[in-house]
Amino acid sequence: MLIDILTSQFFQRALLGGVLIGVTAPMLGIFLVLRRLSMIGDTLAHVTIAGVALGFLIGVYPIWAGLVFALIGSFAVEKLRKAYKTYAELSIAVIMSGGVALASLFFTLGRNFNANVNNYFFGSIYTLNMLDLAIVGMVTLIVIGFMMVFFKEMFLLSFDEDTAAVNGLPVRWFNLALTVLTALVISAAIKIVGALLVSALLTIPVAISLLIARSFKKAIIVSVLVSELAVIGGLIAAGVWNLAPGATIVLLLIAILIITMLVRKGIKV
């Protein structure tokens, strides 16, 4: 049965899409976690769902509509963060509320497509087509390219934003770039693991790597490796036992986190 699954085209597309997102999500996630923006994933995911719902409503490819909404949401988050510097988390709460409200409105206007939208809530990785893969591949190249070019700047910004500003770094531009890249990854990943679980790929691999790695670069490497292990293992397990792929991936990540914490506790004892 495993051989049949691995040789199926739909599973190979799912595996390729999962592996690509498994690289980009934790790569961005470590910068979000260090900057205490972990919840931005959930926020932009809800905004993306509103875009997906509108796409179904007006007959536009849902991923494109979701991407546009995610980008608009990312700009709005940065605008509000600038307005409320002392209470930056307000921007996340406000935009998330707006995303949920718009999604609910579009669901009401188009009840006939609610079943299709559910695929984006919970993920539908087995239905990935070549266009979906092309979008995921494009986003992966953009994220990796950006990180290769601006790694030092992002590193400094993550640990000391004030020092980065004093050194002449365009902090506002890099903050916006990080949020936009996060929006791109979420809109690309939402069909793979779903809006309700997408932030797990951004944060849980990073949480595991911070327990293990002793340097920033090693933390990135460990988080990506853990993410890929969970994606590949979760997809295979879901295929063999007929489980929900997105949920299986996330639960496997949580299991790895628990095991890592127990091992570290045992070592300390």
C-alpha positions as CSV (number, residue, x, y, z in Angstrom):
1,M,0.0,0.0,0.0
2,L,2.9,2.4,0.8
3,I,4.4,1.8,-2.6
4,D,1.0,2.6,-4.3
5,I,0.8,5.8,-2.3
6,L,4.3,6.9,-3.1
7,T,3.9,6.3,-6.8
8,S,0.6,8.2,-7.1
9,Q,0.9,11.5,-8.8
10,F,-1.5,13.3,-6.4
11,F,0.8,12.1,-3.5
12,Q,3.9,13.2,-5.3
13,R,2.5,16.7,-5.8
14,A,1.4,16.8,-2.2
15,L,4.9,15.7,-1.1
16,L,6.6,18.3,-3.2
17,G,4.3,21.1,-2.0
18,G,4.8,20.1,1.6
19,V,8.5,19.9,1.3
20,L,8.7,23.4,-0.2
21,I,6.5,24.9,2.5
22,G,8.5,22.9,5.1
23,V,11.5,25.0,4.1
24,T,10.0,28.5,3.9
25,A,7.6,28.4,6.9
26,P,10.2,27.8,9.7
27,M,12.8,30.0,7.9
28,L,10.5,32.9,8.3
29,G,9.1,31.6,11.6
30,I,12.3,32.0,13.5
31,F,12.4,35.8,12.8
32,L,8.7,36.1,13.7
33,V,9.2,34.2,17.0
34,L,12.3,36.2,18.0
35,R,10.4,39.4,17.3
36,R,7.4,38.2,19.3
37,L,5.1,38.1,16.3
38,S,4.1,34.5,16.5
39,M,0.4,35.2,16.2
40,I,0.8,37.1,12.9
41,G,0.4,33.7,11.1
42,D,-3.1,33.2,12.5
43,T,-4.0,36.8,11.7
44,L,-2.9,36.6,8.0
45,A,-4.4,33.1,7.7
46,H,-7.9,34.4,8.6
47,V,-7.5,37.4,6.2
48,T,-6.4,34.9,3.5
49,I,-9.6,32.8,4.1
50,A,-11.6,36.0,3.5
51,G,-9.9,36.4,0.2
52,V,-10.4,32.8,-0.7
53,A,-14.1,33.1,0.1
54,L,-14.3,36.3,-2.1
55,G,-12.5,34.4,-4.9
56,F,-15.2,31.7,-4.9
57,L,-17.9,34.4,-4.7
58,I,-16.7,36.4,-7.8
59,G,-15.2,33.5,-9.8
60,V,-11.5,34.3,-9.3
61,Y,-8.8,31.7,-8.6
62,P,-9.1,31.4,-4.8
63,I,-5.3,31.3,-4.1
64,W,-4.8,34.6,-6.0
65,A,-7.6,36.3,-4.2
66,G,-6.3,35.0,-0.9
67,L,-2.8,36.2,-1.8
68,V,-4.1,39.7,-2.5
69,F,-6.0,39.8,0.8
70,A,-2.9,38.5,2.7
71,L,-0.8,41.3,1.2
72,I,-3.3,43.9,2.1
73,G,-3.5,42.5,5.6
74,S,0.3,42.6,5.9
75,F,0.4,46.3,5.0
76,A,-2.5,47.0,7.4
77,V,-0.6,45.2,10.2
78,E,2.5,47.3,9.7
79,K,0.5,50.5,9.5
80,L,-1.2,49.8,12.8
81,R,2.0,48.6,14.4
82,K,3.5,52.0,13.6
83,A,0.5,53.8,15.0
84,Y,0.5,51.8,18.2
85,K,4.1,51.3,18.9
86,T,3.6,50.7,22.6
87,Y,0.7,48.2,22.0
88,A,1.9,46.6,18.8
89,E,-0.1,43.4,19.4
90,L,-3.3,45.5,18.9
91,S,-2.6,45.5,15.2
92,I,-2.7,41.7,15.1
93,A,-6.0,41.6,17.1
94,V,-7.7,44.2,14.9
95,I,-6.7,42.7,11.6
96,M,-7.6,39.2,12.7
97,S,-11.0,40.4,13.8
98,G,-11.5,42.1,10.4
99,G,-10.5,39.0,8.5
100,V,-12.9,36.8,10.5
101,A,-15.7,39.4,9.9
102,L,-15.1,39.5,6.2
103,A,-14.9,35.8,5.9
104,S,-18.2,35.4,7.7
105,L,-19.8,38.0,5.4
106,F,-18.6,36.3,2.3
107,F,-19.8,32.9,3.6
108,T,-23.2,34.4,4.1
109,L,-23.3,35.8,0.6
110,G,-22.2,32.5,-1.0
111,R,-23.5,29.6,0.9
112,N,-23.1,27.3,-2.1
113,F,-19.3,27.3,-2.0
114,N,-18.9,26.8,1.8
115,A,-17.8,23.2,1.3
116,N,-15.0,24.3,-1.0
117,V,-13.8,26.9,1.4
118,N,-13.6,24.3,4.1
119,N,-10.7,22.8,2.2
120,Y,-8.8,25.9,2.9
121,F,-9.7,25.9,6.6
122,F,-8.4,22.4,7.2
123,G,-6.1,21.9,4.2
124,S,-6.5,19.8,1.1
125,I,-2.9,18.9,0.1
126,Y,-4.0,15.9,-1.9
127,T,-5.9,18.2,-4.3
128,L,-2.8,20.4,-5.2
129,N,-2.5,21.0,-9.0
130,M,0.4,22.2,-11.1
131,L,-0.7,25.9,-10.7
132,D,-0.7,25.5,-6.9
133,L,2.8,24.0,-7.0
134,A,4.0,26.8,-9.3
135,I,2.8,29.3,-6.7
136,V,4.4,27.5,-3.9
137,G,7.6,27.2,-5.8
138,M,7.7,30.9,-6.7
139,V,7.1,31.8,-3.1
140,T,9.9,29.5,-2.0
141,L,12.4,31.1,-4.4
142,I,11.4,34.6,-3.2
143,V,11.8,33.8,0.5
144,I,15.1,31.9,0.1
145,G,16.5,34.6,-2.2
146,F,15.5,37.4,0.2
147,M,17.1,35.6,3.2
148,M,20.3,34.9,1.3
149,V,20.7,38.5,0.3
150,F,19.5,40.2,3.6
151,F,20.4,37.6,6.2
152,K,22.7,39.9,8.3
153,E,20.2,42.7,8.2
154,M,17.4,40.4,9.4
155,F,19.6,38.9,12.1
156,L,20.4,42.3,13.5
157,L,16.8,43.5,13.2
158,S,15.5,40.4,15.1
159,F,17.7,40.9,18.1
160,D,18.1,44.6,18.4
161,E,15.8,46.9,16.3
162,D,17.1,50.1,17.9
163,T,20.7,49.3,17.1
164,A,19.7,48.4,13.6
165,A,18.0,51.8,13.2
166,V,21.0,53.6,14.7
167,N,23.3,51.8,12.2
168,G,21.2,53.2,9.3
169,L,19.2,50.1,8.5
170,P,15.8,50.9,6.9
171,V,13.9,49.2,9.8
172,R,10.5,50.1,8.5
173,W,11.2,48.6,5.1
174,F,12.5,45.3,6.5
175,N,9.6,45.1,8.9
176,L,7.2,45.4,6.0
177,A,9.3,42.9,3.9
178,L,9.0,40.3,6.7
179,T,5.3,40.8,7.0
180,V,4.8,40.6,3.2
181,L,6.9,37.4,3.0
182,T,4.9,35.9,5.8
183,A,1.7,36.7,3.8
184,L,3.1,35.0,0.7
185,V,4.0,31.9,2.6
186,I,0.6,31.7,4.4
187,S,-1.3,32.2,1.2
188,A,0.8,29.4,-0.5
189,A,0.6,27.1,2.5
190,I,-3.1,27.5,3.3
191,K,-4.2,24.7,0.9
192,I,-1.5,22.4,2.3
193,V,-2.2,22.5,6.0
194,G,-5.2,24.8,6.2
195,A,-5.8,28.2,7.8
196,L,-6.4,26.8,11.3
197,L,-3.1,25.0,11.3
198,V,-0.8,27.1,9.2
199,S,0.8,29.0,12.1
200,A,2.0,25.7,13.5
201,L,4.5,25.3,10.7
202,L,5.7,28.9,11.4
203,T,6.2,28.4,15.1
204,I,6.5,24.8,16.4
205,P,9.6,23.8,14.4
206,V,11.2,27.0,15.7
207,A,10.2,26.2,19.3
208,I,11.9,22.8,18.9
209,S,15.1,24.3,17.4
210,L,15.4,26.9,20.2
211,L,15.6,24.0,22.7
212,I,18.3,22.2,20.7
213,A,20.4,24.7,18.7
214,R,23.2,26.8,20.2
215,S,23.5,29.4,17.5
216,F,21.2,31.3,15.3
217,K,22.2,29.6,12.0
218,K,21.9,26.1,13.6
219,A,18.5,27.1,14.9
220,I,17.3,27.8,11.3
221,I,18.8,24.5,10.1
222,V,17.2,22.5,12.9
223,S,13.8,24.1,12.5
224,V,13.8,23.3,8.7
225,L,14.9,19.7,9.3
226,V,12.3,19.2,11.9
227,S,9.6,20.8,9.7
228,E,10.6,18.5,6.8
229,L,10.6,15.4,9.1
230,A,7.1,16.2,10.2
231,V,5.8,17.0,6.7
232,I,7.2,13.9,5.1
233,G,6.4,11.6,8.1
234,G,2.9,13.2,8.5
235,L,2.0,12.8,4.8
236,I,3.1,9.2,4.7
237,A,1.3,8.3,7.9
238,A,-1.9,10.1,6.7
239,G,-1.7,8.3,3.4
240,V,-1.2,4.9,4.9
241,W,-3.9,5.2,7.7
242,N,-6.3,7.5,5.8
243,L,-5.9,10.5,8.2
244,A,-6.2,14.2,7.7
245,P,-2.8,15.3,6.3
246,G,-2.6,18.8,7.8
247,A,-3.6,17.6,11.3
248,T,-1.2,14.7,11.2
249,I,1.7,17.0,10.3
250,V,0.9,19.4,13.2
251,L,0.3,16.6,15.7
252,L,3.7,15.0,14.7
253,L,5.3,18.4,15.3
254,I,3.8,18.6,18.7
255,A,4.9,15.1,19.5
256,I,8.5,16.0,18.5
257,L,8.3,19.1,20.7
258,I,7.1,17.1,23.7
259,I,9.8,14.4,23.2
260,T,12.5,17.1,22.9
261,M,11.4,18.8,26.1
262,L,11.3,15.4,28.0
263,V,14.8,14.5,26.7
264,R,16.2,17.9,27.7
265,K,14.6,17.6,31.2
266,G,16.1,14.1,31.5
267,I,19.5,15.4,30.6
268,K,19.3,18.2,33.2
269,V,18.2,15.8,35.9
